[in-house]
């Protein structure tokens, strides 16, 4: 691109500000590009925040991968535990005992999954200790009896408090009768609560593993082995690899079966928003086309004079392409500034809005978090700017081509 084309393009860009109508349309196109870029950066940062919280909160607590016995406990699970720890991609492994039952509430029953854990090993594969007090975690130590730690949402739902006794109704595994008379009641003392958010707080509780083993006659057996892996997207392959190494029948599962829909929903929303906001930027760039078309008509005499003086047609195209790119650059500058500032402070701004208007953006009893997260990635900023500049450049092609097709004699005779 020639220096002369740059100079004339800049002068034409400044001169069109004297025309109030063209100036207004130019401002509208610049504002539209800025708005599209800013919102795209903000929403992509929000989606990044959801992914980060999904990995750091939910996936750090639930089993990333696990294998378990089919209709019977794993009695000789210690060798399986050692096998798991030796697999490539496995950070650590821990045993667990799991039972499902019902706890009574005012209007009926609430389903509850009680997971028996060994605190010395569980902390190596789960971040659940971070979401409860030290006293609650220590109450789950071996030999502490029938203590149970439940989610805060479940305490609220059942109108219970720490220190209360809760009954869990489970099927008696000692009989083959699958009827109501085969149910038995297990008594637990609530020794603490944890705060994580979402359905997990309502559906899952924790108890000492040795107590559950005795309560459901597992002897020294366990329900299964849970794994913590280096790459959560390899969890499925690792669980299958460990399962196929066993001689006894086992079930194999991973987080994608229980929480994979959350990740898929985040990716779907990201894609839909990206497409929608790309269209917003594209619509703003249509205003650039309108601005340049009117600018070409307004500058017909100047274009004719330049062409008469030996200005090349490709240089004339460059003059008007520069004006469109300047719109895109200005819009990107404003959009990136606003988008980055809001993205870096999105969580705090959301809290301020919640207090001002007395509403909750994300309810903790529905979603796995109760705040609006944000995590800015520079690649999202670069991608948004590249997209806006590319669309701005493409929008200049037709007006620039029109300028190169101006007939000097006809334009000067009309002038």
N, C-alpha and C positions, 0 to 999 in steps of 0.2 A: 504494500500500500504506500503510495507516494506521499511525501510530506506536504505537497501542494494540496492534494485531496483532503488531507487531515485539516489543514488550515482553513480551507474554504468550507468544509463540513462543519467545523466549529463555529465559523462566522454565520453560516446559515442557521445553525441551531440557536445561536444567540439572537439573530435577527427576527426569527419567527415568534419570539416572545412579545414583540410589539403588536402582533395580531392577537387580540384578546380571545377570539374563538379558537384559533389553532392552539394558543397557549393553554386554554382550559382543557382541550382534549389531550394535549401532551401531558398536562398535570394528571389527568384521570388515568392515563395509561401508566405513568410512572407510579402513581399511588396503588394501582391494581397490582402491578408487579411486586411492589414493596410488601403489600398485604399478603399476596400469595406466598412469597418467600418466607416472610416472618411466621405465618401460620404453619407452613410446612415444617420449618425448623422446630417450632414449639411442639407440634403434634408428634413428630418423629422422636423428639426427646422424651415425650411422655410415654410413647411405646417402648423406648429403650429403658425407661424407668420401670415399667411393668415387667419387662424381661429380667431386669436386674433383681427386682424384688421377688419374682417367681423363683429365681435360682438361689438367692441368698436367704429367703425365708421359707417358702413352701418346700422347694426341692431339697433344702438342707435338713428338713425335719421328716418328711415322709420317706419311705424306703425308695431309694433310687432303683434298686433291683433286689429281688429276693427269690429264694426257692423254699418250698415247704413240703411237708408230707401230705399225701393224698389220703384223706379219711383216717389218718392215724399220725401220731407224733413221730418226729425223727428221734429215735432212741440213741443212736450212736452218731451224734452230730459233731463231736470234736474233730474227727478227721475231715469232715466236710468243711468245717470252719478253716482249717489249715489249708485245704485245697483252694478255698476262695481267696485267702490272703496271698497265695502264690500266683494267682492269675494276673496276666498283664492288664494294666488299666484299673486294677482294684486298689483303692487306698486302704481300706480296712473292712472288717466284717464283724458281726455280732449276732448272737442268738436272740430269739424272742418267743414269747408265748402269747397267743392271741385268742380271745374269746369274744363272741357276739351275744348280746342279750338286750333286755328291755329294762328301763328304769321308769318308775311310775311318776306321772305328773298330774296336775289338776284335771286336765281334760282327756286323759288317756295314758298312753305309754310313749316313751321316747327311745328309739333305737340307739345303742351305744356299743362301740368297739373298745374293749379294754386290752391294752397291750402291756404284757409283762416284760420288763426289761431288767438287765443287769447294769447298774449305773456305771460300773467300772469299764464295761465294754461299749455300752450304748453311746457314751460321750465321744467315742472315736468315730462313730458313723452318723451321728445326728447332732444338730445344733439346738435341740429342744431345751437343754439346760439354760440357754441364753434367754429363753422366753418365760422362765419361772424363777421364783426366788430360790436362794441357796437352801433355805429351810425346807421348801417343798421338794427340791431335788434330793436332799439328804434323807427325806422320809421314805424315798423309794429304794434305799439301800437294802442289801440282803439281810434278812432276818428282822426287818422292821414290821412284819405282820401285814394286816389287811388295809394298809394305807392306800389311798388313791388320789391322784392329781387330775383334775378335770379342767376344761376350758372355762374361762370367765363367762362366755356367752351361755354355756350350759347352766352355770350357777344361777344366772339371771333368769333363764327360761324355767328352771325348776324351783326358783325361789329358795335356794339353799345358800349355805355359807360354810366357810371353813370350820371344821369340827363336827359338822352334822354327819349322821350315818345314812347311807343310801343303800338300797337293796337292788341287786342286779339279778333278773330272772333269766336263767339260761337253761338249755336242754341238758338233761342228765345223760352224759355220754356212757354211763354204765349200763344203760338199758337200750334196747333196740326200738322202743316205742316212740314214735314221733307224734305225740299227742300232748295236750295240755297237762295231763297228769304226770308226764315225764319231766316236767320242768322243776328246777330247784332254785333256791334263792341264795345268793352270795352277799354277805354283808361287808361293806367297805366304810372306812372312816375317811372323810375328805380332809386331807392334810395340806392341801394347797391348790393353787390354780395356775394356769398359764395363759398368756395373752398372745395369740398369733393372728387371729382373724379368719373369717370365712367359715365354711362348713366344718373344717377340722376341729374347731373349738367345741362344736356341738356334738360331733359324732365320735370323737376319740378321747380316751382317758388313759392314764398310765398308772401301773401298779408294780410292786416288786415281783420279779419273775418267779422266785422260789415259792411265793405264796400261791400264785396261780397254778403252778405245777402241782401243788398238793391239793388245791381246791377242785381241780378237774381230773385228778388221778393220772397225771402224765408221768409220775415218778420222776426220773431224771431227763425225760424227753422234752423236746421243744417243738413249737409249731413250725419253725423254719429259721433260716439264716438270711439276714438282710445285709446288703452290700453298699458301700460308698465307693463311687467310681470317680476317676479323674475327669472323664468326659461324659456328661449326662446323656449325650446323644448316642453313646455306645452301650448304654445300659442294657438294651434289649439283647444285643449280641453276647454280652458278657454273661447275663443270666442264663441264656440258652447254652452257652459253652459249659458253664458249671453244672447245669441240669443234666446234660448229656454225659457227663462224667460219672453220674451216679448209677448204681446197680438197682436200687429200689425206685419205684415210681415216685416222681416229685412233680409239683407244679412250678412253673417258671413265670414270673411276672416282673414288670418294671413300671416306672412312673408314667410312661406314656399311656398306659391303660386306665389309670385312675385320674391323672391330671393332664394328660396330653391335650384334652379339649381346651384347656386354659391357654396353653401355648399356641394352639392352632387358631383360637379366637383372636389372640394378640396379633398374629401374623396376618389374619384376614382383615382385621380393622386397619392395620398398617397399610396393606395393599390398597384397600378401598379409599382411604384418606389420601394416599399418594396420588392415585388416579384422579380423584376429585379435585385436589389442589393443583395438580398439573393442568387440568382444564381451566381452573380459575386463572392461572398465569397465562394460559393460551388466550383466554377471552381478553385479558388485559393487553396482550400483544396485538389483538385485532385493532385496538385503539391506536397502536403505533402505526398500523397500516393506514388507518384513516388520517392520522396526523401527517404522514409523509405524502399521501396522495394529494391532500390539500396544499401541502408545502410545495410540491412539484408544480401544481397549477398556479400558485402564487408567485413562483420564481421562474416562470417560463421565459421572461425577457432576459434575466440573468443567465439562465441555462443556455439560451441561444447565443448570447454574447460570448460566453466561455467556449462554446463549441466552435464559433466562428474564429476565435483567436487560436484555435488548434488544440483545445482540450479534448482528450480522447474519451470515447464513449465509456470505456471501462473505468476511467477516472471519475466520470460523472456518476456512475453507479456507486463507486466508493464513497463519494461525497454524501449521498443520501443513506447509504448503509451505515456510515459513521454516526449520522444523526439518530438512527434507530438504536444502535448499540449504546449511544450515550444515555438514551432513555432507560435501557436495560441496566446499565452500570449504576445510574443514579437510584433506580428502584431497588437494585440488589444491595447497595450501600445502606439505604434506610431499612430495608427488610432484614438484612443480617444484623444490624445494630439492635433493632427492636427484638428480633427473634432470639438472639443470643442472650440479651438481658433478661427477657421473660423466662426463657428456658432455664437459666441458671437460678432463678428465684421463683419457679413455678409452684413449688410446694408451699412456700411462705405466702405467695399471693392467693393461692387457693384457700388457705386457712383464714386469711383476712376476709375473703369473700364469704366464707361460711359463717364467720362471726357477724359480719355486717347484715347479711340477709337471713340468718338463722336457718340454714339448711345444710344438709350433708351431701357432699358430692359422691363419696363412696361410703356405703354403710358397711361397717366391720363385720356384721353378722351375715352379710351376703357375699362380699368379696374377701379375698385373702389378705387385703390391706384396707385400712380405713383412711388413707390419705392419698393425694394425687402425686405420684412420684415423677421425677424427671432426671434424665441422665443425658447430657449433651455429648454427641460424638462429632468430631470435626469433619468426618467423612460425610455426614448428613448436611453440614453447612456447605461443603464443597459441591456436593451433588445438587443441592437446591440452587446455588449460584450458577452452576454449569447449565442446568436445565433452563433457568430464566434467561441467561445470556444466549443460549442456543435458539430458544423460541423468539427472542428479540431480533436476532440476526436473520432468522428465516422470514420473519414478518417484513423485513426491509427489501426482500428480493423483488417483489412485484413493483412497488413504488420506484425503486432504483432503476428497474428495467424501463419503466415509463419515462423516467428522466432521460435515459440514454436514447430514447426514440423520438425526442422532441426535434422537429424540423426548424432550424434556425430562421429561415426566410419566412415561414408561415407564422412563427411565434413573434418575430419582430414586426411583421405587417399588422398582426392583431394588436400588438402593444401600441 
